[in-house]
Amino acid sequence: MMRTSLKVWCLAATLAAPSVQVGFSPEGSALQLVLNTLNDAQSSIRLMGYSFTSPEVAKALTSAKRRGVDVKVVLDAKGNQNKASQAAMNLLVNAGIPVRTVDNFKIMHDKLIITDQVNVETGSFNFSRAAARSNSENALVLHDMPGVAQTYLAHWQSRWDIGKEWRSSY
């Protein structure tokens, strides 16, 4: 009995072993981690951000939606009033991705992604061209950590609940 239990535990630990990855910009590894996180999602993506202008991130989100992933996005209202942000948000909404904006805080400075209810990407990396190309930023991905993911998901949900639906301007 002990041997069987140990084998089952070892198999489970091998299949869902937590891991951590880090990336930086402008070297390129932060954006790549964000894109890998989005591209690897199989059932759900919850993104929360301050600045959202990245064509690469918008494309990865719309691709995930097309492959059947449940995608929802909540963004800071004041940090996304420029034309590039509005174009990116319009792209998401027009692809059927619900987007909400939050203006209840001086700024909503969160930058995070929760995928499949078990993975979290967080750090200083905004989902913007400047973050990828010009700024010194970092990204941290916590894989297979459902407890951490649930804590982040509760925080994400609290912001989603107070957000206002973004409607496409075209």
C-alpha positions as CSV (number, residue, x, y, z in Angstrom):
1,M,0.0,0.0,0.0
2,M,2.8,2.5,0.9
3,R,4.6,1.8,-2.4
4,T,1.4,2.4,-4.4
5,S,0.7,5.7,-2.6
6,L,4.2,6.9,-3.1
7,K,4.0,6.1,-6.9
8,V,0.7,8.0,-7.2
9,W,2.1,10.9,-5.3
10,C,5.3,11.0,-7.4
11,L,3.2,10.8,-10.6
12,A,1.0,13.7,-9.4
13,A,4.0,15.8,-8.4
14,T,5.6,15.2,-11.8
15,L,2.5,16.2,-13.7
16,A,1.7,19.3,-11.8
17,A,5.1,20.5,-10.4
18,P,5.0,24.2,-9.7
19,S,7.6,26.2,-11.5
20,V,8.6,29.9,-11.9
21,Q,9.8,31.8,-14.9
22,V,11.1,35.3,-15.1
23,G,11.6,37.7,-18.0
24,F,12.8,41.3,-18.6
25,S,12.4,44.1,-21.1
26,P,13.5,45.7,-23.2
27,E,15.6,42.5,-23.8
28,G,12.4,40.8,-25.0
29,S,12.0,37.9,-22.5
30,A,9.2,39.7,-20.6
31,L,7.0,40.0,-23.7
32,Q,7.8,36.5,-24.7
33,L,6.7,35.2,-21.3
34,V,3.4,37.1,-21.5
35,L,2.8,35.7,-25.0
36,N,3.7,32.2,-24.0
37,T,1.3,32.4,-21.0
38,L,-1.5,33.5,-23.3
39,N,-0.7,31.0,-26.0
40,D,-0.6,28.1,-23.6
41,A,-4.0,28.9,-22.0
42,Q,-6.5,26.1,-22.6
43,S,-9.7,27.1,-20.8
44,S,-9.6,30.6,-19.4
45,I,-7.6,33.9,-19.4
46,R,-8.3,36.8,-17.0
47,L,-6.1,39.8,-17.7
48,M,-5.9,43.0,-15.7
49,G,-3.7,45.9,-16.7
50,Y,-2.9,49.6,-16.5
51,S,-1.8,50.4,-20.0
52,F,-3.0,48.3,-23.0
53,T,-1.5,49.1,-26.4
54,S,0.4,46.0,-27.3
55,P,-0.6,44.6,-30.7
56,E,1.1,41.3,-29.8
57,V,-0.9,40.9,-26.6
58,A,-4.1,41.9,-28.4
59,K,-3.4,39.3,-31.1
60,A,-2.6,36.6,-28.6
61,L,-5.9,37.3,-26.7
62,T,-8.0,37.2,-29.9
63,S,-6.3,34.0,-31.0
64,A,-7.1,32.4,-27.6
65,K,-10.7,33.5,-28.0
66,R,-10.8,31.8,-31.5
67,R,-9.5,28.6,-30.1
68,G,-12.3,28.5,-27.5
69,V,-10.6,30.0,-24.4
70,D,-12.8,32.1,-22.2
71,V,-11.1,35.5,-22.2
72,K,-12.0,38.6,-20.1
73,V,-10.1,41.8,-19.7
74,V,-10.3,44.6,-17.1
75,L,-8.2,47.8,-17.6
76,D,-7.6,51.1,-15.9
77,A,-9.9,53.7,-17.4
78,K,-7.6,56.7,-17.2
79,G,-4.5,54.8,-18.5
80,N,-6.3,53.8,-21.7
81,Q,-7.8,57.0,-23.1
82,N,-5.3,57.4,-25.9
83,K,-6.0,56.2,-29.5
84,A,-3.7,53.2,-29.4
85,S,-5.3,51.9,-26.3
86,Q,-8.8,52.4,-27.6
87,A,-7.9,50.7,-30.9
88,A,-6.6,47.7,-28.9
89,M,-9.7,47.6,-26.7
90,N,-11.9,47.9,-29.8
91,L,-10.1,45.0,-31.4
92,L,-10.8,42.8,-28.4
93,V,-14.5,43.8,-28.0
94,N,-15.0,43.3,-31.8
95,A,-13.6,39.8,-31.4
96,G,-16.1,39.0,-28.7
97,I,-13.9,39.5,-25.7
98,P,-15.6,41.3,-22.8
99,V,-13.6,44.3,-21.7
100,R,-14.3,46.5,-18.6
101,T,-12.6,49.7,-17.4
102,V,-12.2,50.8,-13.8
103,D,-12.0,54.4,-12.7
104,N,-12.6,53.9,-9.0
105,F,-8.9,54.5,-8.0
106,K,-6.4,57.2,-8.7
107,I,-4.9,54.5,-11.0
108,M,-5.5,50.8,-11.2
109,H,-1.8,49.8,-11.6
110,D,-2.2,46.0,-11.6
111,K,-0.6,44.0,-14.3
112,L,-1.5,40.4,-14.2
113,I,-2.8,37.4,-16.1
114,I,-4.4,34.3,-14.6
115,T,-4.8,31.3,-16.9
116,D,-6.6,28.1,-16.5
117,Q,-7.2,29.0,-12.8
118,V,-3.7,27.7,-11.9
119,N,-1.1,30.0,-13.5
120,V,-0.3,33.7,-12.8
121,E,1.8,36.2,-14.7
122,T,2.6,39.4,-12.8
123,G,5.2,42.1,-12.5
124,S,5.9,45.6,-13.7
125,F,5.4,44.8,-17.4
126,N,2.5,46.8,-18.9
127,F,0.8,45.3,-21.9
128,S,2.2,48.1,-24.1
129,R,4.7,48.8,-26.8
130,A,6.7,51.0,-24.5
131,A,7.0,48.2,-21.9
132,A,8.3,45.8,-24.5
133,R,10.6,48.2,-26.4
134,S,11.7,51.1,-24.2
135,N,11.1,50.5,-20.5
136,S,13.0,48.4,-18.0
137,E,10.4,46.0,-16.9
138,N,10.0,42.5,-15.4
139,A,7.5,39.6,-15.7
140,L,7.1,36.7,-13.4
141,V,5.1,33.6,-14.2
142,L,4.0,31.1,-11.5
143,H,3.0,27.8,-13.1
144,D,0.7,25.3,-11.5
145,M,0.1,27.2,-8.3
146,P,-3.7,27.0,-7.9
147,G,-3.8,28.6,-4.4
148,V,-1.9,31.6,-5.6
149,A,-4.0,31.8,-8.7
150,Q,-7.2,31.7,-6.7
151,T,-6.0,34.6,-4.6
152,Y,-5.2,36.6,-7.8
153,L,-8.5,35.6,-9.4
154,A,-10.4,36.9,-6.4
155,H,-8.6,40.2,-6.7
156,W,-9.3,40.3,-10.5
157,Q,-13.0,39.5,-9.9
158,S,-13.3,42.4,-7.4
159,R,-12.1,44.8,-10.1
160,W,-14.2,43.2,-12.8
161,D,-17.3,43.6,-10.6
162,I,-16.8,47.4,-10.3
163,G,-15.7,47.9,-13.9
164,K,-17.8,49.5,-16.7
165,E,-18.3,47.7,-19.9
166,W,-16.2,49.0,-22.8
167,R,-18.1,49.4,-26.0
168,S,-16.4,49.5,-29.3
169,S,-16.3,52.9,-31.0
170,Y,-16.5,51.2,-34.5
